[in-house]
Amino acid sequence: MALTGLQIQKLLPKTNCKECGSNTCLAFAMKLAAKKAELKDCPYASDEAKRVLGAASEPPVKGIALGAEQALKLGEETVLYRHEKTFVHQTALAVNINDTEAAIEATLKSCKDYVLNRVGQTLVLDMVAVTQKGNSADAFVALAQKAWTTMKRPLVLRSADAGALAAAAAAIKGSHSVLVAPDAESAEGLVAAAKEHGHALAITAPDLDALAALAEKIKASGFNDLVLQFQTHSLAEQFQTNAIARKAALKDNFKPLGYPTLKFIQSTDLMDSTVEAVTEINKYGGICVLPSFDAAQLASLMTLRLNIYTDPQKPIQVEPKVYAIGEPKADSPVFVTTNFSLTYFIVSGEIENSGISAWLVVPECEGMSVLTAWAAGKFSGASIGKFIREIGLEKDITRRDLVIPGYVAQISGELEESLPGWRVLVGPQEAGDLESFIKTRLVS
């Protein structure tokens, strides 16, 4: 079971030296218990403390780093539900390519070139999976090399031939990819190849008990960069197994199930495969491998993933400032909205679609939406007026028309008092109505 802060404090030096960044050893112990600090931050921890607390201070789900720069992170989760704190590392999305496919070059190019811009973030495919379907180990190894050379992103290598996997592991050494052991017997033999060439190893077994036993055995041998592949046969079983394993790791501190997971989506039907992938993203998936490349499917899944893995305590924000939409001049109208990224991109997009150039004022609202910021006192007439004066907007424009969101019409009077000489126009409540508002109220 996890140790409490008081239990951890008894193992610390009790010097209150503050070198760990906390004011007291008790405060540091509380951080360790909450998984918000690491024992290495204490310069005077005894060997006994390191032995006892070393494992206890690790995240319940072990962290795995993939890629040449080890920039793709998996695991290190500490909560079952994002509202409790936040999820840490999002589900990695991959597309599978078989060595018998005819359009390998085209698929690799599509995977490499795919980019989705969403609320100011650039999203790309995280990985590519290479599966051996043919009889030639050389062809499988060659495809792994081609995929790595083309993508320069970590791979998932899958084959029923452990020898072919070991050869492919050597061929892409330095990529920090994932080798997928076909069964429990092969897993132990592949540990040496994974360790030698710097890869993680995905292991599998018919049920959770057997998988936990295998994970314990491999960890005891000195290798711990593991990924778990559950053998499930229905959507309900997939949902249930993922939840059981994560709960065992987080609530019961059961280390053998405390690893990131790997799921190959089996269905080739677009709707069914999307449902499987959504379930995996929603229920703690580590790596989700799609059966084929489909840009529309990826856009949907990446948008869902972004929503789930955004820290609920730190909304995605844009920089507070004045943004130029189009090529605004001194007599262009001025709009105002909050710095919540989604709100900003929707509003700026609708203004741009209307065909006019304008200034968009975005004050600091801590990433809140319009109504939330208004309710919290972050989007008031006084605060908006102060922001406009501080940035010196009045020196650069001659037109004193300021459009505010319709949902906060009540701040118009206060805003006009804060900005003498300005005319405040109450815009529509929904951004989708901005185009018609602009054409009827702002464009003569």
C-alpha positions, 0 to 999 in steps of 0.5 A: 500500500502507498505510504502516508506523509507521516510514515514517509517523514519518519524515514527522512533526515528531519533537518528541515534544511529546505534544500529540497524546495520545501520548508520542512521535511514534513512538507516534503513528505506530503509532496512525496505521498502525493507524487508531487516530488521525488526522493532524489530532491532530498540531498540527505536521504539515507540508504534506508530511505532510498530503499523503502521510498524509492519504489513508493515515490514512483508514479503508479504507472511507470513512465516510458520514453520513446523516440530518438530524443525520447520526447514521446512520453507514456505512463506516469499517471497518478489519477483515475479521473482527470478532474481529480488532478490531470492526466499526464501523458496522452494516448499515442496514436499510430497507423499500422502498415503491413509488409505485404501492402502494395501502397507502403510508400503512399501510406508512409507519406500520408502518415508523415505529412498529416498535420492537424492545427487545433486551437493553436496546437499542431498535432501530428501522428505519434508513431507508425506500427510495422507488422510482418504478414509475409514470410520474409524476415528481410522484407520486414526488417527493410520496411522497419528501416524505411519507416524509421528513415521516413518518419523519424518517429518511434515505431511499433514492431510486430511479428510472430517471428522473434528472430525477425523482431530482434533483427529489426530492433538492431536495424533501428537502434536509437529510435527507442521504439516498441517490440511486440512479443507475440507470446509469453515464451518469446517475451523473455527471449526478446528482453536481450534485444530490447535492452541492447538496442534501447527499445521498450518491450510489449508483452502479452498473456491470455489473462491479467493474472498471467500477464502480471506474473510475466511482468514481474518475472521480466522486471526481476531479470533487470528490465523494466521498460514494459508495455502491456498488451491485453488480450480482449475480444469485445468492446465491453471486455476492452473497457473493463480490462483497461479499467481493472488494470488501471485501478489495480495500479493506482488504488492498490499499488499493484506494480505488475499492472502499472505500465502503459498499454498497447492496443491494436484496433482489429476492425477494418470497418471505419465506424467500428474501429473509431469506437474501439479507438475512442474507448481506448483513449477514454480508458487509459490507453497508452498506444492505440494502433489504427488499422489504416490511415484515414485523415478524417478519423485521425482528426476526430480522435486527436480532437477528442484526445486533446479535450481529455488530456488538457489539464482542467486546471490549466485551460489552453490559452492564447497570449493576451494582446491585440491580434490583427485579423486580416490587414486592419487599419486605423479605422477598422472596428475592434472586437473583444473576447477572452484568451481561452484558445477555443473561443479565440480561434472561433471568434477570429475565424468568424471575423475573417470569414466575414471578409473584413479586417479588424482588431481583436482585443484579447485581455488576460482571463486565465484561459476562461470562456466568456461567461466563466470569465465574466462570472469570475470577475475577469471579463468586466468593463473595468478590466477590459478598459484598463487592458485597452489603455495599458496596451496603448490601442487608442494611439493606433486607431481612429475608429472607436467602435468596440464589439463585445460578446452578446452574453455579457451585454450588461458590461457595456455601460461600465465599459463606456465609462471606462473608455470615454469616447468609445461606442460599445456595440453588443454583438451576437451571443453566438460566434456563428452569427458574427458574419451577419452582425458585421454585414448589417451593423458594421459594413455600410 
